[in-house]
């Protein structure tokens, strides 16, 4: 080893020992003509090393040429800095190392940005120089957190007799949901592999094969539009169990969440985690992934609006729409008329709302340009129903159920963040269950799977599969943490006849089903056990535990929002020979 200790290890107890350290020059300063001080850094911390250049001319010449990010090796004596001389900013602040031997291992160019301190550069520059960005303490803590989380997950499932089993990266394309990343085959001309969007089909086949408890830290790929909490390649904690029902999966993941939060963040999470139905959270929060760290629930006043004299509300309610609103406590003075009429109106417009109405509570009555269209009794009913009090601001959206949900959910999250209605370091974990099995696609004239085609219909709704499929609930579940979908899963269909019935509703006939999923359907015909599973987004969990809102901050080598790797320049053109081997031609226009 080129070192005896790390740069975060030495303490007063090692005073008098001769040690060898190696790392990066974090900072450099001279004191007169005799002393040079360097903070030496590695991923474990920093240690101050001192060069007495007056004692050794060879060290003098080399030490005075050191600059930030040079890599050096030093040998010297650990010395206690003395009472009152401790540097409280360093974990090694009680000591320093007096150097008597210095080796320059690598010279560094001037970095394009500071590793620690200073203004954070733009993300494109950071990603291009990711090898420097990863030296920053924040990112190193995130990567360490990711490691700790992964090890905690493995330990938890190993103790429960799960097997970690790898599934293929090169598989068959079974298009559903996001686009596949395709890999052309050189051997089978004109044919393609697909990178897995998830190990879904393989893990179901493992259940049929008798491996009743499976997990995998699985790499997955989706060619979809990106955002701050998505990447084209991502990692999920994939889990599947046989001979279980929904509650067994939920209880298992409850234990995982409790264990991980305790081990990684020393937070006690009481279990079982609370459960809410899909219909309940949509009615109360407008979202199937509500942030429950604060209240401010949605209130429906459609019946009051229908009986009012306000023609806009009455017209929407009369045509089957909804008038729903939020109560912003003490918000009357916090939001100016311009902010309400322009900023917040445009904000909800991005979610399909045609406008934003508002009223303020003052003196036990409603005040606004539309308040006159509501009788005294109606005003009192609105105030009472919405839990209003003097100084509160009431915000309303009048539209379809879908639009009122999406607009008010986004508005609720924005206000909660702006008004600091919750502790950003707190955690709210909950289950959402009883999702719809299917959603109607008017453009295609057919149903789409809400989650995926292999979800088991809720047994209590089996009668509706033939008479009213839109009423059928799925035996599915999502784990929601701080307003993010942190996991999603379902009980799987293990009966090939029920599977084909669902395919029929999705307009996937038996021939197409055999072509796309024949290997799974064939497996189900050979004695498939009841099974269920779930997948947790590892990247998103690390992001949440790190208190971050950008998933790229917790991945060592992420892509940009345009799926580009700024470090290596991927995606890139390839040699013509490689294209010829694959029998692929790229036209000049496509280039």
KEVOSE-672217 format. One line per field, with one value per residue (C-alpha): x, y, z; residue in three letters; residue number from 1. Coordinates in pm, 1 decimal. Layout:
px (X:...)
py (Y:...)
pz (Z:...)
aa (ALA:...)
i (NUM:...)
***
This chain:
px (0.0:120.8:-25.3:-58.3:-365.7:-640.8:-677.8:-976.9:-834.7:-566.3:-645.2:-457.1:-404.4:-165.3:56.1:421.8:367.2:528.6:263.5:228.9:-62.5:-159.8:-421.5:-506.5:-383.9:-703.1:-554.6:-207.1:-66.8:277.7:373.2:686.0:986.8:994.6:650.9:413.1:70.8:-134.3:-475.5:-445.2:-774.8:-914.0:-1269.0:-1233.7:-1152.1:-869.3:-546.9:-326.0:33.5:319.1:646.1:937.7:1118.9:1409.9:1508.7:1523.1:1599.3:1463.4:1122.7:1145.6:1176.3:892.2:653.5:653.6:546.1:242.4:-96.8:-458.1:-549.9:-189.6:-162.6:109.7:244.2:387.7:566.0:594.9:526.4:180.5:186.7:-77.2:-153.2:-187.2:-465.6:-682.1:-527.9:-779.3:-936.3:-1304.4:-1381.1:-1178.4:-1239.1:-858.5:-831.7:-648.1:-334.0:-110.5:158.2:510.8:645.9:1000.7:945.6:736.3:664.6:473.1:260.2:69.3:53.0:-291.9:-401.1:-590.6:-944.6:-1231.9:-1417.0:-1346.8:-1386.0:-1525.8:-1657.2:-1714.3:-2007.4:-2135.3:-2075.1:-2346.2:-2445.9:-2316.3:-1963.6:-1986.3:-2100.5:-1827.6:-1569.7:-1751.7:-1419.2:-1369.3:-1732.3:-1719.9:-1439.4:-1683.7:-1779.5:-2153.7:-2137.2:-1903.9:-2152.6:-2433.5:-2238.2:-2155.3:-2524.8:-2612.4:-2368.1:-2506.6:-2863.4:-2776.4:-2599.3:-2890.6:-3132.0:-2921.6:-2880.4:-3254.9:-3361.1:-3081.4:-3201.8:-3552.2:-3420.3:-3453.3:-3220.6:-3047.8:-3079.8:-2959.6:-3183.9:-3072.1:-2980.2:-3044.8:-3403.2:-3706.5:-3881.3:-4230.6:-4341.3:-4564.2:-4543.5:-4205.5:-4000.2:-3740.3:-3371.0:-3294.8:-2967.5:-2911.8:-2784.2:-2478.0:-2548.1:-2922.7:-2943.6:-3247.5:-3330.4:-3292.9:-3254.0:-3416.4:-3262.6:-3499.5:-3743.1:-3773.2:-3717.2:-4097.6:-4145.6:-3826.9:-3909.4:-4256.0:-4094.1:-3866.1:-4178.2:-4312.5:-3969.8:-4003.4:-3779.7:-4035.8:-3832.7:-3632.3:-3468.5:-3223.5:-3053.1:-3155.4:-3038.7:-3328.5:-3358.4:-3638.3:-3619.3:-3850.7:-3856.6:-3650.0:-3686.7:-3504.7:-3603.9:-3567.8:-3278.4:-3265.5:-3080.1:-3174.7:-3157.9:-3445.4:-3476.8:-3674.4:-3871.5:-4104.2:-4264.9:-4476.2:-4774.3:-4850.9:-5126.6:-5109.2:-5078.1:-4774.6:-4585.7:-4684.5:-4573.0:-4238.5:-4169.6:-4287.6:-4006.2:-3758.6:-3847.8:-3822.9:-3487.2:-3333.9:-3443.4:-3298.1:-2968.2:-2906.9:-3058.7:-3122.2:-3490.8:-3759.9:-4050.1:-4351.2:-4511.4:-4742.6:-4731.2:-5069.0:-5278.6:-5509.3:-5721.2:-5660.0:-6006.8:-5941.7:-5609.9:-5740.7:-6039.8:-5838.3:-5509.2:-5565.5:-5267.7:-5193.9:-4861.2:-4959.7:-4707.0:-4857.8:-4606.9:-4869.1:-5247.6:-5429.1:-5668.7:-5888.6:-6252.4:-6540.3:-6804.9:-6973.2:-7316.3:-7291.9:-7168.0:-7454.3:-7705.9:-7516.9:-7557.8:-7198.9:-7254.3:-6899.4:-6915.8:-7279.1:-7209.1:-6918.9:-7116.6:-7421.9:-7221.7:-7081.8:-6767.2:-6637.3:-6556.0:-6285.5:-6056.5:-5778.0:-5759.1:-5434.7:-5419.0:-5328.0:-5276.9:-5491.0:-5200.8:-4931.8:-5064.7:-5113.5:-5381.6:-5119.1:-4968.9:-5312.0:-5435.5:-5115.8:-4862.0:-5086.9:-5342.1:-5071.5:-4935.6:-5262.4:-5306.6:-5002.1:-5208.9:-5511.3:-5714.5:-5891.0:-5861.3:-5815.7:-6086.1:-6015.3:-6190.9:-6056.9:-6216.4:-6259.1:-6499.4:-6661.3:-6755.8:-6605.0:-6439.2:-6364.5:-6514.4:-6722.0:-6836.1:-7153.2:-7282.2:-7306.6:-7575.4:-7489.3:-7590.2:-7378.9:-7080.8:-7107.3:-7136.4:-6822.1:-6625.7:-6738.0:-6674.1:-6327.5:-6229.7:-6180.1:-6109.5:-6037.9:-5717.1:-5741.7:-5727.5:-5959.2:-5847.7:-6078.2:-6049.6:-6363.4:-6313.5:-6324.2:-6233.0:-5897.4:-5802.7:-5908.4:-5698.9:-5381.3:-5404.1:-5487.8:-5235.2:-4957.8:-5080.3:-5095.9:-4735.1:-4616.1:-4786.9:-4667.9:-4311.0:-4337.6:-4508.4:-4277.2:-4568.9:-4349.8:-4006.3:-3796.3:-3595.8:-3907.2:-4038.5:-4392.7:-4431.7:-4766.6:-4930.4:-5183.1:-5392.2:-5690.0:-5581.7:-5801.7:-5699.5:-5768.7:-5804.1:-6000.7:-5799.6:-6045.4:-5793.4:-5730.2:-6084.4:-5962.6:-5850.3:-5488.2:-5333.8:-5298.1:-4977.9:-4896.1:-5088.3:-4999.1:-5180.4:-5431.8:-5786.2:-5927.3:-6126.0:-6418.3:-6453.4:-6432.0:-6796.7:-6716.4:-6449.2:-6721.1:-6986.1:-6805.3:-6422.7:-6368.0:-6493.2:-6239.5:-5975.7:-5628.8:-5471.7:-5186.9:-5010.7:-4770.2:-4539.4:-4530.2:-4257.6:-4270.9:-4480.6:-4270.7:-4362.2:-4092.3:-4215.8:-4485.1:-4610.9:-4904.2:-5033.8:-4970.1:-5210.5:-5117.1:-5414.2:-5359.0:-5735.5:-5764.7:-5448.5:-5603.4:-5924.4:-5720.2:-5535.0:-5870.4:-5970.2:-5637.0:-5716.7:-5430.6:-5572.8:-5451.1:-5219.3:-5055.3:-5036.5:-4855.3:-4617.8:-4532.8:-4565.2:-4587.4:-4301.7:-4472.9:-4815.9:-4665.1:-4499.5:-4833.5:-4985.2:-4742.8:-4854.2:-4796.0:-4817.6:-4997.5:-4729.1:-4681.5:-4400.5:-4281.5:-3999.4:-3846.3:-3656.6:-3309.8:-3195.2:-3506.4:-3467.8:-3109.8:-3225.6:-3489.6:-3258.5:-2994.2:-3248.8:-3202.6:-3447.5:-3223.6:-3160.2:-2838.5:-2682.2:-2691.8:-2572.4:-2198.4:-2219.6:-2563.2:-2701.4:-2839.2:-3208.8:-3137.4:-2989.5:-2635.0:-2320.0:-2118.4:-1813.3:-1763.4:-1963.1:-2219.7:-2423.7:-2174.8:-2129.2:-1962.5:-1731.6:-1878.1:-1734.4:-1943.4:-2255.6:-2176.2:-2142.2:-2490.7:-2626.3:-2739.6:-2718.5:-2732.8:-2825.7:-2665.8:-2998.4:-3026.8:-2671.3)
py (0.0:352.4:480.6:366.9:577.9:769.2:1146.9:1122.6:873.2:1033.6:1162.2:1279.4:915.3:872.5:1166.8:1071.0:801.9:809.1:773.7:781.1:962.5:997.9:1212.9:1536.4:1883.3:2053.0:2384.3:2537.1:2830.6:2957.2:3108.2:3312.1:3150.2:2843.4:2678.4:2546.7:2417.2:2179.0:2030.3:1680.0:1523.6:1181.6:1050.0:989.8:1349.0:1602.1:1623.7:1928.3:1847.2:2087.2:2125.4:2294.1:2394.6:2537.9:2188.6:2017.9:2198.8:1909.9:1937.2:2315.0:2304.6:2053.6:2179.7:2536.3:2412.2:2220.2:2335.4:2229.7:1875.8:1759.7:1402.0:1355.1:1105.4:1228.4:1060.0:1234.2:1252.0:1306.1:1601.1:1729.0:2087.2:2200.9:2315.6:2582.7:2516.1:2253.4:2313.2:2238.6:2226.0:1906.2:1570.6:1546.0:1900.2:1800.2:1699.1:1780.5:1579.9:1726.7:1597.9:1471.1:1299.2:1420.8:1243.4:1404.8:1124.1:1326.0:1687.4:1840.8:2099.0:2396.0:2264.0:2442.8:2477.7:2450.3:2108.1:2251.9:2597.3:2871.4:2898.4:2571.1:2562.2:2480.0:2116.3:2066.3:2165.0:1941.4:1641.1:1696.3:1688.9:1431.1:1290.5:1625.6:1666.5:1328.0:1456.2:1700.2:1595.0:1622.2:1371.9:1141.2:1135.7:1055.1:766.0:636.7:662.6:465.6:193.4:183.2:158.2:-122.2:-321.6:-273.2:-401.3:-708.5:-786.3:-754.4:-988.4:-1238.3:-1271.7:-1354.2:-1637.6:-1452.6:-1544.3:-1275.3:-1389.7:-1204.1:-1180.5:-1111.2:-769.2:-880.2:-994.9:-981.9:-654.6:-657.5:-296.9:-152.5:185.8:347.1:274.7:-0.8:53.6:-180.9:-366.4:-502.5:-858.0:-919.9:-1293.7:-1277.5:-1016.0:-790.0:-896.8:-697.8:-751.0:-509.9:-384.6:-458.4:-192.6:-416.9:-788.5:-830.0:-1136.3:-1309.8:-1280.9:-1423.6:-1715.9:-1761.7:-1801.3:-2066.0:-2231.7:-2271.5:-1989.7:-1854.8:-1559.2:-1353.5:-1013.4:-830.8:-491.5:-465.4:-231.5:-113.0:98.5:313.3:536.3:806.2:1180.3:1267.1:1497.5:1568.0:1236.1:1012.1:861.9:646.8:380.7:333.7:83.7:-78.4:-311.0:-590.4:-831.9:-1126.8:-1384.5:-1696.0:-1824.9:-1478.0:-1218.8:-839.9:-793.4:-1024.3:-805.1:-487.5:-628.4:-738.2:-394.8:-225.5:-413.4:-313.1:56.4:47.8:-134.1:88.2:414.1:303.6:176.4:452.8:761.7:646.4:734.8:525.2:455.1:295.2:5.5:-97.7:201.2:371.6:265.2:476.3:385.0:541.6:701.0:849.3:1019.3:1152.2:1307.2:1453.9:1545.4:1521.7:1287.7:917.9:1014.2:1273.9:1446.9:1385.2:1592.0:1867.2:1893.7:2141.9:1888.4:1954.5:2044.1:1989.1:2265.9:2155.1:2130.7:2483.4:2623.2:2460.6:2651.5:2982.7:3279.7:3255.2:3148.5:3013.2:2773.3:2687.2:2610.2:2376.8:2199.1:2169.1:2000.5:1732.6:1914.2:1985.3:2292.2:2207.0:2420.9:2464.5:2666.8:2856.4:2936.0:3300.4:3338.4:3648.2:3888.2:3663.2:3649.7:3975.6:4022.5:4024.9:3700.3:3538.8:3675.7:3614.5:3382.2:3124.4:3142.3:3062.4:2792.8:2596.8:2662.7:2444.1:2157.7:2219.8:2454.2:2738.4:2972.2:3017.0:3174.6:3299.5:3446.0:3577.3:3528.0:3853.5:3936.4:3594.9:3657.8:3607.3:3891.2:3892.0:4001.2:3681.2:3673.8:3872.4:3577.3:3365.1:3418.6:3468.1:3110.3:2977.0:3181.1:3042.6:2687.7:2734.7:2879.6:2599.3:2320.2:2451.0:2514.2:2882.1:3158.1:3528.4:3589.2:3265.2:3248.5:3009.2:2898.3:2722.0:2536.9:2456.7:2183.8:1809.1:1573.3:1496.6:1863.3:1969.2:1684.5:1761.7:2142.0:2148.6:1876.5:2079.0:2400.0:2231.9:2110.5:2453.9:2635.1:2376.9:2434.2:2816.0:2854.8:2600.7:2396.2:2095.0:2003.4:1915.0:1669.1:1471.8:1160.8:1052.2:695.0:545.4:290.0:368.2:63.5:-30.8:143.1:101.9:-203.7:-26.1:325.6:406.9:530.4:729.5:779.3:406.9:304.4:52.3:14.1:60.6:-113.8:129.8:-43.9:-333.0:-618.3:-876.3:-719.8:-946.5:-801.0:-755.6:-1077.8:-872.1:-703.5:-1014.1:-976.0:-639.4:-781.3:-870.5:-609.8:-288.6:-321.1:42.0:-44.6:-320.8:-247.1:-394.3:-588.5:-336.7:-97.2:196.5:307.1:688.6:881.8:1262.4:1296.6:1059.5:713.3:514.7:165.8:0.8:-353.6:-590.7:-939.7:-1112.1:-1305.0:-1672.7:-1810.8:-1808.5:-1772.9:-1458.0:-1327.4:-1367.3:-1201.5:-893.9:-906.4:-904.4:-584.1:-432.4:-538.8:-788.6:-1095.1:-1445.3:-1450.9:-1121.4:-1227.4:-1545.5:-1347.7:-1092.2:-1288.6:-1651.2:-1770.8:-1630.3:-1763.8:-2104.8:-2098.9:-2015.0:-2329.5:-2553.4:-2503.1:-2143.7:-2056.0:-1743.1:-1475.3:-1104.4:-854.9:-499.5:-279.2:5.4:280.8:267.8:598.8:776.5:630.6:756.3:1097.1:1116.4:994.7:1244.6:1527.7:1606.8:1676.2:1586.3:1219.3:1297.4:1401.3:1042.5:855.7:833.0:880.0:1014.5:1129.7:1475.8:1544.1:1472.3:1131.6:1246.5:1144.1:1467.2:1281.6:1029.1:1196.2:914.8:859.5:886.5:780.3:443.7:311.3:217.2:-132.5:-181.9:-72.6:-306.4:-600.5:-520.4:-449.9:-105.4:200.2:557.0:819.5:1163.3:1323.9:1103.1:1192.9)
pz (0.0:-76.5:251.7:612.0:692.3:516.0:532.1:765.2:1010.4:1228.8:1578.7:1887.1:1988.8:1693.1:1798.2:1772.9:1510.9:1168.3:898.7:521.8:357.3:-8.9:-173.0:-351.9:-260.8:-150.2:-42.9:-27.8:165.3:264.9:599.5:562.2:398.6:619.7:633.5:367.4:476.4:263.0:333.7:189.0:82.2:-3.8:17.2:391.5:488.0:507.8:705.5:740.1:645.3:715.0:525.0:700.8:385.0:580.3:694.0:352.2:27.2:-179.3:-7.1:-36.3:-415.7:-459.8:-192.0:-322.2:-665.7:-538.6:-659.4:-607.3:-719.8:-751.0:-619.0:-358.9:-107.3:221.6:508.7:840.6:1212.7:1361.3:1601.9:1843.2:1750.4:2111.0:2338.9:2176.5:1833.3:1713.7:1372.3:1441.6:1067.3:1024.0:1188.6:1204.7:1341.2:1662.2:1473.0:1178.6:1000.2:989.3:657.4:610.6:275.0:-22.7:-352.4:-636.1:-786.3:-1045.5:-1157.5:-1220.1:-1473.4:-1329.9:-1262.7:-1444.8:-1112.8:-742.1:-586.2:-263.7:-189.2:-441.9:-678.7:-821.4:-1199.3:-1451.9:-1474.0:-1829.1:-1722.8:-1416.3:-1621.1:-1882.0:-1601.6:-1391.2:-1265.9:-1089.9:-988.7:-816.4:-594.5:-434.6:-78.8:-153.8:-438.4:-250.9:37.4:-209.7:-362.6:-13.0:76.1:-237.2:-133.2:221.8:92.8:-149.0:121.5:362.1:95.9:24.9:393.9:457.4:176.6:241.6:600.8:468.0:248.4:-82.5:-369.9:-574.3:-935.4:-1244.8:-1549.8:-1909.9:-2044.9:-2402.3:-2444.2:-2669.4:-2745.4:-2594.9:-2659.1:-2389.4:-2222.3:-2289.8:-2600.1:-2589.5:-2649.5:-2938.3:-3000.4:-3355.6:-3385.0:-3603.2:-3621.3:-3685.9:-3959.1:-3942.2:-3586.1:-3266.3:-2896.7:-2652.2:-2331.3:-2040.3:-1924.5:-1619.0:-1546.1:-1523.9:-1745.1:-1635.7:-1267.5:-1327.7:-1506.8:-1204.7:-991.1:-1228.9:-1202.6:-827.0:-698.2:-457.1:-322.1:-570.4:-561.3:-783.7:-795.9:-1159.6:-1433.9:-1650.9:-1966.6:-2107.4:-2413.1:-2278.4:-2229.8:-1927.0:-1628.0:-1302.8:-1141.1:-1449.9:-1644.2:-1961.2:-1761.1:-1400.6:-1117.5:-937.1:-642.3:-803.5:-583.3:-649.9:-418.3:-472.3:-270.7:-136.7:-145.6:-160.5:214.0:225.6:-21.4:161.1:496.1:348.1:200.0:521.4:693.7:422.8:452.1:831.4:818.8:550.2:712.9:1045.4:905.8:652.5:818.3:1179.0:1138.1:1306.7:1071.2:1242.7:1058.2:908.6:676.2:627.0:327.8:112.6:-186.0:-524.6:-518.9:-173.4:-259.2:-591.8:-416.7:-130.0:-297.7:-674.2:-711.6:-680.3:-519.6:-258.7:-37.5:306.1:500.9:506.7:488.6:262.9:112.9:-188.9:-118.2:-362.8:-380.2:-704.8:-542.1:-401.4:-733.3:-920.8:-705.8:-720.7:-955.1:-1083.2:-1444.1:-1501.7:-1207.0:-1271.4:-1636.9:-1559.5:-1287.0:-1510.2:-1785.3:-1555.6:-1445.0:-1096.6:-888.9:-637.5:-429.7:-174.4:145.8:195.2:565.1:628.6:255.7:193.5:249.9:104.6:-252.4:-440.4:-703.0:-977.4:-848.2:-845.7:-1179.3:-1372.9:-1213.7:-1047.0:-1329.5:-1585.1:-1355.7:-1339.3:-1712.2:-1773.8:-1630.7:-1852.2:-1628.6:-1811.0:-1513.5:-1140.9:-922.7:-573.6:-271.3:59.0:399.0:592.4:872.3:841.1:475.9:131.4:-56.6:-431.1:-761.0:-770.3:-406.3:-491.5:-692.4:-378.1:-116.6:249.4:320.8:34.0:149.7:499.7:364.5:151.7:444.6:674.2:425.1:338.5:700.2:626.0:876.5:853.2:655.9:455.4:75.7:-112.5:-462.0:-712.6:-1042.3:-1244.0:-1504.4:-1561.0:-1279.3:-1443.6:-1491.7:-1141.4:-1000.3:-1193.7:-1159.1:-788.3:-704.3:-868.5:-705.3:-364.7:-396.4:-505.9:-219.6:32.0:-83.1:-106.7:230.7:397.2:526.0:605.4:734.0:424.8:637.3:738.4:563.4:484.3:358.0:256.2:30.4:-242.1:-336.8:-553.2:-873.0:-1180.5:-1380.3:-1710.8:-1847.8:-2162.2:-2462.1:-2678.4:-2959.9:-2998.7:-2906.2:-2650.9:-2291.8:-2178.2:-1880.5:-1588.9:-1473.7:-1708.9:-1875.8:-1611.5:-1310.9:-1139.9:-1141.0:-792.0:-727.1:-592.5:-933.8:-1151.0:-1261.8:-1425.5:-1659.2:-1910.1:-1828.4:-1724.4:-1744.2:-1642.9:-1292.7:-1235.8:-975.9:-1002.5:-719.9:-740.1:-505.8:-507.9:-229.3:-206.3:-24.2:4.8:-308.5:-522.0:-644.8:-466.3:-560.0:-767.8:-791.0:-816.0:-769.8:-1104.5:-1322.8:-1293.6:-1490.6:-1869.5:-1935.8:-1722.6:-1887.1:-2231.5:-2109.7:-2010.2:-2342.3:-2522.5:-2341.6:-2448.3:-2809.2:-2805.7:-2979.6:-2908.5:-3212.0:-3115.7:-2750.9:-2849.0:-3070.6:-2801.5:-2477.4:-2590.0:-2369.6:-2057.9:-2152.7:-2217.4:-1876.3:-1711.2:-1868.9:-1678.6:-1321.8:-1217.4:-846.9:-727.6:-716.4:-665.5:-674.0:-663.7:-789.9:-590.4:-769.4:-613.7:-767.1:-642.7:-293.7:-274.4:-398.7:-126.0:150.2:38.5:59.3:-309.2:-592.5:-887.4:-955.5:-1144.2:-811.8:-681.9:-993.7:-1059.3:-1436.9:-1533.3:-1867.5:-1941.6:-2000.5:-2369.1:-2278.0:-2362.4:-2176.5:-2156.4:-2022.5:-2304.8:-2582.8:-2611.7:-2817.4:-3102.3:-3461.8:-3524.0:-3791.7:-4128.2:-4080.8:-3767.6:-3955.3:-4245.3:-4006.0:-3877.5:-4226.9:-4116.1:-4339.6:-4209.1:-4467.7:-4476.1:-4384.3:-4075.5:-3976.4)
aa (UNK:UNK:UNK:UNK:UNK:UNK:UNK:UNK:UNK:UNK:UNK:UNK:UNK:UNK:UNK:UNK:UNK:UNK:UNK:UNK:UNK:UNK:UNK:UNK:UNK:UNK:UNK:UNK:UNK:UNK:UNK:UNK:UNK:UNK:UNK:UNK:UNK:UNK:UNK:UNK:UNK:UNK:UNK:UNK:UNK:UNK:UNK:UNK:UNK:UNK:UNK:UNK:UNK:UNK:UNK:UNK:UNK:UNK:UNK:UNK:UNK:UNK:UNK:UNK:UNK:UNK:UNK:UNK:UNK:UNK:UNK:UNK:UNK:UNK:UNK:UNK:UNK:UNK:UNK:UNK:UNK:UNK:UNK:UNK:UNK:UNK:UNK:UNK:UNK:UNK:UNK:UNK:UNK:UNK:UNK:UNK:UNK:UNK:UNK:UNK:UNK:UNK:UNK:UNK:UNK:UNK:UNK:UNK:UNK:UNK:UNK:UNK:UNK:UNK:UNK:UNK:UNK:UNK:UNK:UNK:UNK:UNK:UNK:UNK:UNK:UNK:UNK:UNK:UNK:UNK:UNK:UNK:UNK:UNK:UNK:UNK:UNK:UNK:UNK:UNK:UNK:UNK:UNK:UNK:UNK:UNK:UNK:UNK:UNK:UNK:UNK:UNK:UNK:UNK:UNK:UNK:UNK:UNK:UNK:UNK:UNK:UNK:UNK:UNK:UNK:UNK:UNK:UNK:UNK:UNK:UNK:UNK:UNK:UNK:UNK:UNK:UNK:UNK:UNK:UNK:UNK:UNK:UNK:UNK:UNK:UNK:UNK:UNK:UNK:UNK:UNK:UNK:UNK:UNK:UNK:UNK:UNK:UNK:UNK:UNK:UNK:UNK:UNK:UNK:UNK:UNK:UNK:UNK:UNK:UNK:UNK:UNK:UNK:UNK:UNK:UNK:UNK:UNK:UNK:UNK:UNK:UNK:UNK:UNK:UNK:UNK:UNK:UNK:UNK:UNK:UNK:UNK:UNK:UNK:UNK:UNK:UNK:UNK:UNK:UNK:UNK:UNK:UNK:UNK:UNK:UNK:UNK:UNK:UNK:UNK:UNK:UNK:UNK:UNK:UNK:UNK:UNK:UNK:UNK:UNK:UNK:UNK:UNK:UNK:UNK:UNK:UNK:UNK:UNK:UNK:UNK:UNK:UNK:UNK:UNK:UNK:UNK:UNK:UNK:UNK:UNK:UNK:UNK:UNK:UNK:UNK:UNK:UNK:UNK:UNK:UNK:UNK:UNK:UNK:UNK:UNK:UNK:UNK:UNK:UNK:UNK:UNK:UNK:UNK:UNK:UNK:UNK:UNK:UNK:UNK:UNK:UNK:UNK:UNK:UNK:UNK:UNK:UNK:UNK:UNK:UNK:UNK:UNK:UNK:UNK:UNK:UNK:UNK:UNK:UNK:UNK:UNK:UNK:UNK:UNK:UNK:UNK:UNK:UNK:UNK:UNK:UNK:UNK:UNK:UNK:UNK:UNK:UNK:UNK:UNK:UNK:UNK:UNK:UNK:UNK:UNK:UNK:UNK:UNK:UNK:UNK:UNK:UNK:UNK:UNK:UNK:UNK:UNK:UNK:UNK:UNK:UNK:UNK:UNK:UNK:UNK:UNK:UNK:UNK:UNK:UNK:UNK:UNK:UNK:UNK:UNK:UNK:UNK:UNK:UNK:UNK:UNK:UNK:UNK:UNK:UNK:UNK:UNK:UNK:UNK:UNK:UNK:UNK:UNK:UNK:UNK:UNK:UNK:UNK:UNK:UNK:UNK:UNK:UNK:UNK:UNK:UNK:UNK:UNK:UNK:UNK:UNK:UNK:UNK:UNK:UNK:UNK:UNK:UNK:UNK:UNK:UNK:UNK:UNK:UNK:UNK:UNK:UNK:UNK:UNK:UNK:UNK:UNK:UNK:UNK:UNK:UNK:UNK:UNK:UNK:UNK:UNK:UNK:UNK:UNK:UNK:UNK:UNK:UNK:UNK:UNK:UNK:UNK:UNK:UNK:UNK:UNK:UNK:UNK:UNK:UNK:UNK:UNK:UNK:UNK:UNK:UNK:UNK:UNK:UNK:UNK:UNK:UNK:UNK:UNK:UNK:UNK:UNK:UNK:UNK:UNK:UNK:UNK:UNK:UNK:UNK:UNK:UNK:UNK:UNK:UNK:UNK:UNK:UNK:UNK:UNK:UNK:UNK:UNK:UNK:UNK:UNK:UNK:UNK:UNK:UNK:UNK:UNK:UNK:UNK:UNK:UNK:UNK:UNK:UNK:UNK:UNK:UNK:UNK:UNK:UNK:UNK:UNK:UNK:UNK:UNK:UNK:UNK:UNK:UNK:UNK:UNK:UNK:UNK:UNK:UNK:UNK:UNK:UNK:UNK:UNK:UNK:UNK:UNK:UNK:UNK:UNK:UNK:UNK:UNK:UNK:UNK:UNK:UNK:UNK:UNK:UNK:UNK:UNK:UNK:UNK:UNK:UNK:UNK:UNK:UNK:UNK:UNK:UNK:UNK:UNK:UNK:UNK:UNK:UNK:UNK:UNK:UNK:UNK:UNK:UNK)
i (1:2:3:4:5:6:7:8:9:10:11:12:13:14:15:16:17:18:19:20:21:22:23:24:25:26:27:28:29:30:31:32:33:34:35:36:37:38:39:40:41:42:43:44:45:46:47:48:49:50:51:52:53:54:55:56:57:58:59:60:61:62:63:64:65:66:67:68:69:70:71:72:73:74:75:76:77:78:79:80:81:82:83:84:85:86:87:88:89:90:91:92:93:94:95:96:97:98:99:100:101:102:103:104:105:106:107:108:109:110:111:112:113:114:115:116:117:118:119:120:121:122:123:124:125:126:127:128:129:130:131:132:133:134:135:136:137:138:139:140:141:142:143:144:145:146:147:148:149:150:151:152:153:154:155:156:157:158:159:160:161:162:163:164:165:166:167:168:169:170:171:172:173:174:175:176:177:178:179:180:181:182:183:184:185:186:187:188:189:190:191:192:193:194:195:196:197:198:199:200:201:202:203:204:205:206:207:208:209:210:211:212:213:214:215:216:217:218:219:220:221:222:223:224:225:226:227:228:229:230:231:232:233:234:235:236:237:238:239:240:241:242:243:244:245:246:247:248:249:250:251:252:253:254:255:256:257:258:259:260:261:262:263:264:265:266:267:268:269:270:271:272:273:274:275:276:277:278:279:280:281:282:283:284:285:286:287:288:289:290:291:292:293:294:295:296:297:298:299:300:301:302:303:304:305:306:307:308:309:310:311:312:313:314:315:316:317:318:319:320:321:322:323:324:325:326:327:328:329:330:331:332:333:334:335:336:337:338:339:340:341:342:343:344:345:346:347:348:349:350:351:352:353:354:355:356:357:358:359:360:361:362:363:364:365:366:367:368:369:370:371:372:373:374:375:376:377:378:379:380:381:382:383:384:385:386:387:388:389:390:391:392:393:394:395:396:397:398:399:400:401:402:403:404:405:406:407:408:409:410:411:412:413:414:415:416:417:418:419:420:421:422:423:424:425:426:427:428:429:430:431:432:433:434:435:436:437:438:439:440:441:442:443:444:445:446:447:448:449:450:451:452:453:454:455:456:457:458:459:460:461:462:463:464:465:466:467:468:469:470:471:472:473:474:475:476:477:478:479:480:481:482:483:484:485:486:487:488:489:490:491:492:493:494:495:496:497:498:499:500:501:502:503:504:505:506:507:508:509:510:511:512:513:514:515:516:517:518:519:520:521:522:523:524:525:526:527:528:529:530:531:532:533:534:535:536:537:538:539:540:541:542:543:544:545:546:547:548:549:550:551:552:553:554:555:556:557:558:559:560:561:562:563:564:565:566:567:568:569:570:571:572:573:574:575:576:577:578:579:580:581:582:583:584:585:586:587:588:589:590:591)
***
